[in-house]
């Protein structure tokens, strides 16, 4: 055999190896996307789900998906409408046609939430497993959409951070070969979502970006003007508390930026709202300050009998009002289910060991209680 023939054979083998490596990498990437979706849904639902290698099969009866819809918009998916919620029928006799109702409930919930229909899979994509990557792609789009609205935790990029056995990767490669489809572009979800936003949603987005930029500048008058922009859809703004809003939003913004830096390092491949406060987060901080200030003012104006002065130690502080608000909002738990995955109740996040635990919406309720008494009333000139 001539040297040229031997060289040609070597190059051809190298190309085959490179192609095989590419296919293996696609299978690994998809397993990572499954793991990301699994962890996000676990955080939202507060329950453990099957491993990524078994997640596709577990989604086919639609129970997990319908519960996810109920989690974010219970009026669209009441629990009583979910067929086989404990999956007893599924475990006994397998899939039944009525399980498709669950998938349709999930689709209806996404429509009610306003997620663009371009992301939806067909019912048969899930039930008949015709295009499961499309369903997982939709879960990723839903997570980003809800996170930007301040309604859910972010989904985390786990590529290169999780490991799978060669057997698991090879099995997934065989499964993907059966689909015979092109893998969805998960990394383009953010851009597609932005293009599909309505004019009103785009206006809200622009107003929220302006608020974040004003907070970064630190000028209270500019921040106040941005907060009062009607397009931001913010309510209960109090002129006397603008300096407090500025300081609290600045701290929350810095915390989100620190969390994003801890997650991505120096990488620029991150979503804007991993660093910026969302409209819902800004509104929540405003209400937190209003609640604390209103509670203190009510106590200060209470009738006090002669000689019965109440010392500061006997006056409940703002934290009691914040605690009451959180308990009322989250049904007595104090925090939503997914906050535990963020690590509010521990020294570090369960998802990102080594990173300080931070709520995606800024400080945790405990942190807010500690922060407000230190500076809120000082900024207003109170003792």
Buried (B, 14 or more C-beta within 10 A) or exposed (E): EEEEEEEEEEEEEEEEEEEEEEBBEBBBBBBBBBBBBBBBBBBBBBEEBBBBBEBBEBBBBBBBBBBBBBBBBEEBBEEEBBBBBEBEBBEEEEBEEEBBBBBBBBBBBBBBBEBBEEBBBBBEBBBEBBBBBBBBBBBBBBBBBBBBBBBBBBBBBBBEEBEBEEEBBEBBBEBBEEBEEEBBEBEEBBEBBEEBBEEEBEBBBEBBBBBBEBBBEEEBEBBBBBBEBEBBBBEEBEEEBBBBBBBBBBBBBBBBBBBBBBBBEEEEEBBBBBBBBBBBBBBBBBBBBBBBBEBBEEBEEEEEEEEEEEEEEEEEBBBEBBBEBBBEBBEEEBBBBBBBBBBBEEEBBBBBEEBEBBBBBBBBBBBBBEBBBEBBBEBEEEE
